[in-house]
Amino acid sequence: MRINGIIIDTNEIVYAIKNKIDIYQLFLSSDFPLKFFTTSENIKELKKFGIDINPLKVKIIPAKGKTDEEIIRIAKEKNLLIFTEDKELALKAKKLGLKAVKLKNKKSIEFY
């Protein structure tokens, strides 16, 4: 499966902003396309934390259901890599043949 971009879960966005981690730089040395996505449900969650997503240059995809289910659905439809710290979400994705990564030492990414 050819990866067309990266869908970012809420927990990674919050963590990156709080720790001043440049998500773009994290993926710059990878072979993945530097196209970032998140769901409208993730945006709702971020607003609860008072976080503005605009500085991250992320395309927002409309979601109709629960956040994790929508991340999986969208990742499957668009062939996206899932970027999350949510192990349960990553394992569900892996069972469906999707790829998921997480932060490693605030400086790189690693596969689940």
Helices and strands as residue ranges (DSSP letters): E 5-8, H 10-18, H 23-28, E 36-39, H 40-48, G 54-56, E 59-61, H 67-78, E 80-83, H 87-95, E 100-104, E 108-111
